[in-house]
């Protein structure tokens, strides 16, 4: 990519897309193309075709997706498979039709089998059943990988797939029904601290910025308490408890979103499909894992956030709720051998994220 190359970031307002956009701007790339979802519905085949015809991007970062945590994935199964397939199909196909030089497709490590050997190597794709709760989303992302590979093999395109581990950082989703575990824990523990201190100004400010089921900081205090209780911030005679789904035992890996952006730009500039394709008839598993190669239990993650926030209350683990996959750790040796590794450790990342959230 040149500094004046026409670069389209699909999903530029999301966690990853905003990090990629900021990274490119900071490094002097001046010809960035972006559209909000209201300006361009990537599920609309005709609209996407018109956009590519008009804008003629040279490079595409496909970071747009419908994403969510375990509850959202299991509840909105049809939406997750339909919307993600439509977004991918439209953007990847139009990138081929309009001669995009290079495309980077972002997936997720949930593509790997539920009982996948650890750490998860790229070659373990499609070697066993998926985790049920996010199976529709995972199948959509697997389809995206195969679509990129297939277009490369048939049409000679240079479309690369990367599979990030769990991401967190500025512009994350803090919706308590639909967010991933780390931002959900951070918000709940932040609200728990405010509740134990009787700091209703902080609670009201939080709910005004991010209402929960229509309850805002202007709603009656009783309604605010009820909504906090519903989503696991509990006030009782014994103090404040924060509810966490599952046992707290599952191990998870987390990558700072700006490290992810750095990895994406690195791959876009330094890695070609031909570097990843094996020299045989059956070309597969050409995607790249992106992560830290380090993991932490959900319980220890909660304790880390608790320490950073300054919450004094207790955790209540809902062992009747699903844990999901017990361990998901990526093998990042493939990307490391290509010359990239992460910079921000989890403790420093949580500190940065909490400062961002409070501001």
Secondary structure, 3 states (H helix, E strand, C coil): CCCCCCEEEECCCCHHHHHHHHHHHHCCCCCEECCCCCCCCCCCHHHHHHHHHHHCCCEEEECCCCCCCHHHHHHCHHHHHHHHHHHHHHHHHHHHHCCCCEEEEECCHHHCCCCCCCCECHHHCCCCCCCHHHHHHHHHHHHHHHHHHHHHHHHCCCEEEEEECEEECCCCCCCCCCCCHHHHHHHHHHHHHHHHCCCHHHHHHHHHHCCECCECCCCCHHHHHHHHHHCCEEEECCEEEEEEECCCCCEECEEEHHHHHHHHHHHHHHCCHHHHCCCCCCCCCCCEEECCCCCEEHHHHHHHHHHHHCCCCEEEEECCCCCCCCEECECCHHHHHHCCCCCCCHHHHHHHHHHHHHC
